[in-house]
Amino acid sequence: MANGQQLAEQNFQKFLKWRDGKTDDYFRRIERRGIINRTEILKECGFSRSALTQNPRILNALVDLEASLRGRGILSEVSSQSNSGATRAQKECPKSQKTSQFKNDLVLEMRRCVKKTSN
């Protein structure tokens, strides 16, 4: 039986293998509101949702993948439904700045959550 660190590494390697085996067209098909459908990732990688939320290496790789795909026009911008908690500053600035700021805030928030769960 693998310990927690070994399992985390195995899951990370599964994620990388999954990511590297997919095409841009595939990512377009499994997009939901501007992000990759997490359920599809879980099914195909064969690990639990906690591996996505609690393994900082997987989470960072996923955030980076989505940012890369979004930057290349493969994924659409994150929908306003996902942005319901926008700050006042985000609501008052121009759309291009909102989008950029929202992405940065989303990445920072996800990384904060990872740090909290890994401590």
C-alpha positions as CSV (number, residue, x, y, z in Angstrom):
1,M,0.0,0.0,0.0
2,A,1.4,3.4,-1.0
3,N,1.7,6.1,1.6
4,G,0.1,9.6,1.1
5,Q,3.2,11.1,-0.6
6,Q,3.6,8.2,-2.9
7,L,-0.1,8.3,-3.8
8,A,0.1,12.0,-4.4
9,E,3.0,11.5,-6.8
10,Q,1.2,8.6,-8.6
11,N,-1.9,10.8,-9.0
12,F,0.3,13.7,-10.3
13,Q,1.9,11.4,-12.8
14,K,-1.6,10.2,-13.9
15,F,-2.7,13.8,-14.4
16,L,0.4,14.7,-16.5
17,K,-0.1,11.6,-18.6
18,W,-3.7,12.5,-19.1
19,R,-2.9,16.1,-19.9
20,D,-0.2,15.3,-22.4
21,G,-2.4,12.8,-24.2
22,K,-5.2,15.3,-25.0
23,T,-5.7,17.5,-28.0
24,D,-7.0,21.1,-28.1
25,D,-10.2,19.8,-29.7
26,Y,-10.7,17.5,-26.7
27,F,-10.3,20.3,-24.2
28,R,-12.9,22.4,-26.2
29,R,-15.4,19.5,-25.9
30,I,-15.0,19.1,-22.1
31,E,-15.1,22.8,-21.3
32,R,-17.8,24.1,-18.9
33,R,-18.2,27.8,-18.3
34,G,-14.6,28.5,-19.2
35,I,-12.9,25.7,-17.2
36,I,-12.1,22.1,-17.9
37,N,-14.9,19.8,-16.6
38,R,-13.5,18.3,-13.4
39,T,-15.7,15.3,-13.5
40,E,-14.2,14.3,-16.8
41,I,-10.7,14.6,-15.4
42,L,-11.6,12.4,-12.4
43,K,-13.2,9.7,-14.5
44,E,-10.3,9.5,-16.9
45,C,-7.5,9.8,-14.4
46,G,-9.2,7.4,-12.0
47,F,-8.6,9.4,-8.8
48,S,-10.9,11.0,-6.3
49,R,-12.0,14.7,-6.2
50,S,-9.8,15.2,-3.2
51,A,-6.7,14.5,-5.4
52,L,-7.7,17.5,-7.4
53,T,-8.4,19.8,-4.5
54,Q,-5.7,18.7,-2.0
55,N,-2.7,17.9,-4.2
56,P,-1.0,21.2,-4.9
57,R,1.0,19.9,-7.8
58,I,-2.1,18.7,-9.6
59,L,-4.0,21.9,-8.8
60,N,-1.2,24.1,-10.0
61,A,-0.7,22.1,-13.2
62,L,-4.5,22.3,-13.9
63,V,-4.6,26.1,-13.3
64,D,-1.6,26.5,-15.6
65,L,-3.1,24.3,-18.2
66,E,-6.4,26.2,-18.2
67,A,-4.5,29.6,-18.4
68,S,-2.5,28.3,-21.3
69,L,-5.5,27.0,-23.1
70,R,-7.4,30.3,-22.4
71,G,-4.4,32.3,-23.7
72,R,-4.4,30.3,-26.9
73,G,-8.2,30.7,-27.4
74,I,-9.0,27.1,-26.7
75,L,-11.1,27.8,-23.6
76,S,-13.5,30.7,-23.3
77,E,-13.2,33.2,-20.5
78,V,-14.5,32.1,-17.2
79,S,-18.3,32.7,-17.2
80,S,-19.9,35.4,-15.0
81,Q,-21.6,32.5,-13.1
82,S,-18.2,31.5,-11.8
83,N,-17.5,35.2,-11.0
84,S,-20.4,35.8,-8.7
85,G,-18.1,36.9,-5.9
86,A,-16.4,39.7,-7.9
87,T,-15.0,42.5,-5.8
88,R,-16.1,46.1,-6.1
89,A,-12.8,47.0,-7.8
90,Q,-13.3,44.3,-10.4
91,K,-16.8,45.5,-11.2
92,E,-15.6,49.1,-11.6
93,C,-12.6,48.5,-13.9
94,P,-12.7,47.9,-17.7
95,K,-13.6,44.5,-19.0
96,S,-10.0,43.6,-20.1
97,Q,-8.7,44.5,-16.7
98,K,-11.5,42.6,-15.0
99,T,-10.7,39.4,-16.9
100,S,-7.0,39.6,-16.2
101,Q,-7.6,40.5,-12.6
102,F,-10.2,37.7,-12.2
103,K,-7.8,35.1,-13.5
104,N,-5.1,36.3,-11.2
105,D,-7.4,36.3,-8.2
106,L,-8.7,32.9,-9.1
107,V,-5.2,31.4,-9.3
108,L,-4.2,33.1,-6.0
109,E,-7.4,31.8,-4.3
110,M,-6.9,28.3,-5.5
111,R,-3.3,28.3,-4.4
112,R,-4.3,29.6,-1.0
113,C,-6.8,26.8,-0.6
114,V,-4.1,24.3,-1.5
115,K,-1.8,25.7,1.1
116,K,-4.5,25.5,3.8
117,T,-5.2,21.9,3.0
118,S,-1.6,20.9,2.8
119,N,-0.7,22.4,6.2
